[in-house]
Amino acid sequence: MATITEMTKNIILLTLILLTISCKKNKKVNNVKSESQVEISEKEPIKTVIKNESKPHSLIKETKGEKTQKEYSIGNIKIQLNQYKSDGTEFYCKSEIITYKNDKQIDYISFTPEPVGGNYGISVATKFNNHLIFTKHGDYDGRTLIINDKGKIFNVVGGDNYLDEESELLFAIYESDLSGFSVFDLKTDSTLLTMEDIDERPIRFLKNFGNRYFISCINDETDNKSVWEIEIDLERIMQVELNDTDINSENQLKNISDSDVNCVCEK
C-alpha cells in the first residue's frame, strides 16, 4: 500500500509540474505580436512615402542654365511650363510640362530637344475651349501637346497646327525629315489618324464640299504640288484632282501656330 501511495504522489506531482509548464507557455504566446500586427506596424511609415509621391518630378538632370517658367490654368487645373537654356556645358535645352489639381500632380512630360538649325523647345500655348495646345520643336521630331480640363497631357506628331473650330478637330503637320500629319478630336480627346511617312510633304489643311478635309502637299524633289483627301474613317489619304477654285486660301483651316514660334530655348 505504501508503494502505491508513493506512486500516486509522484503522479500527482508530475501532473502539477506539467500543468505549470503549459500555463507558462500559453502566457508567452499571448504576449508575442501576431504576424498581422507586425506587418501593420512595419507598413505604417510607408503610407507617408506614398502621399509624398504626389510632389512634382524634377527635371532629368539639374542644370545651371537660365530658367523660364510660365503658368496657365484651365478651370481648377494648373499647368506649369519650365524651360532651361543650355548652361554652356550641355548642348541641349531642357523642357517640362507639369499639370496639377489642388496642388497634386496629375500629369507630366519632359524633353531635351536638340538644336538642329531651327527652333527648339516648347512654344507658348494656344487656348481653345477647355484645352491648351503647345508645340515642341527640335530633334527633327515636332510634337503637338494637348492638355484637357482634367490635366491629362496628349502627345501627337505635329508642330504646325490647324483647327476646325466647328468640328473641334485639330490637324497637325509633322515637323520632321519624314512627311506626315495627325488628326486629334478635341471633343473625345482621342487621336483619329496618324501618318508619319508619306510621299508628299503637307503644306496646309483645307475643308470643302461639306465636311470633307484635304491636304495641300508638295514634292520636295520636283516642287510639284498635289491635293489629297483625308478619309479619316478609312484611315487613308487619296490623291484628287481639284483646281484653285475648289482649293484655295478661303477654305483653308485656321492656322493656330504662332508664326514666330517663341520657343524659350533658342533658334
C-alpha positions as MATLAB code, in Angstrom:
seq = 'MATITEMTKNIILLTLILLTISCKKNKKVNNVKSESQVEISEKEPIKTVIKNESKPHSLIKETKGEKTQKEYSIGNIKIQLNQYKSDGTEFYCKSEIITYKNDKQIDYISFTPEPVGGNYGISVATKFNNHLIFTKHGDYDGRTLIINDKGKIFNVVGGDNYLDEESELLFAIYESDLSGFSVFDLKTDSTLLTMEDIDERPIRFLKNFGNRYFISCINDETDNKSVWEIEIDLERIMQVELNDTDINSENQLKNISDSDVNCVCEK';
ca = [
       0.000    0.000    0.000;
       2.850    2.314    0.844;
       4.336    1.708   -2.594;
       1.046    2.517   -4.349;
       0.605    5.682   -2.268;
       4.133    6.818   -3.118;
       3.496    6.232   -6.812;
       0.239    8.177   -6.582;
       2.064   11.116   -5.023;
       4.664   11.050   -7.780;
       1.986   11.013  -10.482;
       0.157   13.942   -8.869;
       3.418   15.886   -8.542;
       4.348   15.235  -12.175;
       0.890   16.326  -13.323;
       1.191   19.619  -11.415;
       4.605   20.290  -12.947;
       3.284   19.703  -16.481;
       0.289   21.987  -15.885;
       2.581   24.746  -14.630;
       4.830   24.488  -17.703;
       1.784   24.533  -20.019;
       0.419   27.698  -18.426;
       3.763   29.486  -18.782;
       3.968   28.602  -22.478;
       0.454   29.863  -23.157;
       1.206   33.133  -21.410;
       4.335   33.689  -23.506;
       2.476   33.137  -26.840;
      -0.226   35.613  -25.895;
       2.404   38.336  -25.353;
       4.037   37.866  -28.774;
       2.701   40.080  -31.608;
       0.880   38.247  -34.352;
       2.271   38.341  -37.891;
      -0.536   40.666  -38.987;
       0.280   43.089  -36.147;
       3.947   43.118  -37.161;
       3.060   43.783  -40.816;
       0.754   46.693  -39.977;
       3.390   48.255  -37.727;
       6.039   47.933  -40.436;
       3.786   49.364  -43.178;
       2.685   52.482  -41.297;
       5.763   54.589  -42.258;
       5.288   53.657  -45.969;
       1.926   55.456  -46.089;
       3.705   58.780  -45.640;
       6.060   57.980  -48.516;
       3.147   57.228  -50.836;
       1.494   60.561  -50.004;
       4.706   62.410  -50.801;
       4.823   60.876  -54.290;
       2.303   63.496  -55.461;
       5.101   66.084  -55.440;
       6.287   67.200  -58.911;
       9.007   65.350  -60.756;
      12.363   67.038  -61.121;
      13.998   67.520  -64.494;
      16.047   64.684  -65.916;
      19.217   66.410  -64.763;
      19.895   69.567  -62.811;
      21.187   72.461  -64.900;
      22.573   75.928  -64.234;
      21.091   77.274  -67.453;
      18.697   80.228  -67.411;
      15.241   79.098  -66.298;
      11.968   80.429  -67.696;
       8.647   79.488  -66.109;
       5.140   80.083  -67.468;
       1.881   79.198  -65.729;
      -1.553   78.584  -67.237;
      -4.908   77.370  -65.941;
      -7.997   75.545  -67.209;
     -10.647   75.768  -64.502;
      -9.082   74.251  -61.372;
      -6.235   72.672  -63.359;
      -2.887   74.460  -63.136;
      -0.281   73.993  -65.858;
       3.389   74.843  -65.405;
       5.878   75.064  -68.281;
       9.538   75.101  -67.219;
      12.423   75.519  -69.662;
      16.174   75.744  -69.157;
      18.609   77.108  -71.701;
      21.985   75.466  -72.187;
      24.446   76.334  -69.416;
      27.384   76.161  -71.841;
      28.432   72.674  -70.807;
      25.481   70.907  -72.400;
      24.202   71.112  -75.939;
      20.560   70.565  -75.120;
      17.630   72.661  -73.983;
      15.507   71.179  -71.175;
      11.716   71.484  -71.157;
       8.949   70.067  -68.989;
       5.205   70.487  -68.510;
       3.527   69.596  -65.203;
      -0.226   69.659  -64.511;
      -1.770   69.977  -61.031;
      -5.149   69.877  -59.354;
      -5.352   71.193  -55.784;
      -1.529   71.103  -55.622;
      -1.493   67.401  -56.504;
       0.366   66.410  -59.652;
      -1.849   64.966  -62.398;
       0.472   64.502  -65.391;
       3.996   65.241  -66.552;
       6.066   65.256  -69.745;
       9.656   66.340  -70.462;
      12.006   66.741  -73.416;
      15.671   67.535  -74.006;
      15.292   68.919  -77.542;
      18.410   69.171  -79.675;
      19.007   72.311  -81.769;
      19.053   71.262  -85.405;
      19.128   74.551  -87.302;
      15.676   75.792  -86.307;
      13.587   76.481  -83.228;
      13.916   74.107  -80.305;
      11.968   73.950  -77.060;
       8.252   74.305  -76.312;
       6.228   77.225  -77.644;
       3.723   79.373  -75.774;
       0.250   77.842  -75.545;
      -2.855   78.390  -77.649;
      -6.147   78.051  -75.767;
      -9.266   76.594  -77.387;
     -12.382   75.766  -75.374;
     -11.171   73.615  -72.471;
      -7.785   72.765  -73.960;
      -4.273   74.178  -74.096;
      -2.227   73.397  -77.205;
       1.585   73.599  -77.183;
       4.143   72.752  -79.861;
       7.506   71.129  -79.188;
      10.325   71.779  -81.686;
      13.791   70.313  -82.258;
      15.290   66.844  -82.831;
      13.629   66.712  -86.284;
      10.652   65.481  -84.254;
       7.929   68.110  -83.940;
       5.187   67.328  -81.437;
       1.793   68.804  -80.699;
       0.935   68.669  -76.991;
      -2.715   68.917  -75.930;
      -3.846   69.355  -72.317;
      -7.507   68.906  -71.380;
      -9.521   70.230  -68.428;
      -8.687   67.131  -66.377;
      -4.946   67.799  -66.598;
      -4.223   64.931  -68.999;
      -1.392   65.543  -71.498;
      -1.680   64.111  -75.036;
       1.420   63.898  -77.249;
       0.988   63.533  -81.040;
       3.171   64.126  -84.095;
       2.929   67.738  -85.168;
       4.458   71.159  -84.676;
       2.298   73.175  -87.103;
      -1.379   73.171  -86.091;
      -4.636   73.802  -87.948;
      -8.041   73.895  -86.272;
     -11.575   73.269  -87.494;
     -13.486   75.167  -84.820;
     -16.853   73.801  -85.957;
     -15.993   70.097  -85.650;
     -13.300   70.676  -82.988;
     -10.761   68.667  -84.958;
      -7.071   69.558  -84.663;
      -4.838   68.829  -87.668;
      -1.056   68.951  -87.200;
       1.761   68.832  -89.773;
       4.740   66.742  -88.661;
       7.884   68.914  -88.417;
      10.416   66.254  -89.283;
      12.612   64.785  -92.010;
       9.654   62.465  -92.506;
       6.474   63.804  -94.090;
       3.381   63.231  -92.007;
       0.464   64.599  -90.039;
      -2.029   63.767  -87.298;
      -5.720   64.400  -86.610;
      -6.878   64.817  -82.996;
     -10.505   65.050  -81.827;
     -10.828   67.692  -79.102;
     -14.366   66.534  -78.252;
     -13.340   62.986  -77.326;
      -9.645   63.632  -76.555;
      -8.534   60.928  -78.959;
      -6.173   60.608  -81.922;
      -8.192   59.770  -85.037;
      -5.359   59.370  -87.530;
      -1.558   59.488  -87.646;
       0.648   59.172  -90.738;
       4.403   59.630  -90.312;
       5.970   58.685  -93.649;
       4.010   59.757  -96.718;
       5.441   60.544 -100.159;
       4.376   64.198 -100.319;
       5.083   66.847  -97.687;
       1.926   68.528  -96.273;
       1.768   72.329  -96.531;
      -1.711   73.156  -95.213;
      -5.132   71.679  -94.425;
      -8.379   72.655  -96.109;
     -12.108   71.919  -95.858;
     -14.723   71.985  -98.636;
     -17.811   70.241 -100.005;
     -19.427   69.980  -96.595;
     -17.215   68.133  -94.145;
     -14.510   66.843  -96.472;
     -10.901   67.515  -95.494;
      -7.918   67.916  -97.801;
      -4.146   68.353  -97.583;
      -2.214   70.539  -99.960;
       1.199   68.894 -100.456;
       4.471   69.461 -102.289;
       7.045   67.068 -103.677;
      10.440   68.252 -102.389;
      12.292   66.737 -105.356;
      10.130   68.126 -108.172;
       8.363   71.053 -106.431;
       5.118   69.740 -107.904;
       2.032   70.376 -105.781;
      -0.823   67.966 -105.213;
      -4.068   67.692 -103.259;
      -5.041   64.684 -101.163;
      -8.349   63.947  -99.463;
      -8.167   62.743  -95.856;
     -10.538   59.833  -95.285;
     -10.423   59.644  -91.511;
     -12.847   56.731  -91.129;
     -10.840   54.618  -93.579;
      -7.501   55.822  -92.157;
      -6.096   56.744  -95.552;
      -5.468   59.634  -97.950;
      -6.373   59.654 -101.648;
      -4.967   61.978 -104.308;
      -7.689   64.020 -106.026;
      -7.803   66.373 -108.999;
      -9.030   69.754 -107.775;
      -8.291   73.228 -109.122;
      -7.671   76.548 -107.396;
     -11.387   77.297 -107.416;
     -12.020   74.305 -105.159;
      -8.894   74.532 -103.014;
      -7.653   77.984 -102.012;
      -6.981   80.248  -99.051;
     -10.708   80.791  -98.468;
     -11.280   77.191  -97.391;
      -8.013   76.728  -95.536;
      -8.398   75.712  -91.902;
      -7.302   78.222  -89.275;
      -3.574   78.013  -88.554;
      -3.202   78.388  -84.787;
       0.579   78.024  -84.603;
       2.498   81.177  -83.757;
       4.456   82.250  -86.830;
       7.317   83.366  -84.556;
       7.107   80.060  -82.609;
       8.513   81.791  -79.492;
      10.429   78.828  -78.137;
      12.202   79.859  -74.942;
      15.397   77.905  -75.523;
      16.862   79.293  -78.760;
      16.800   79.208  -82.528;
];
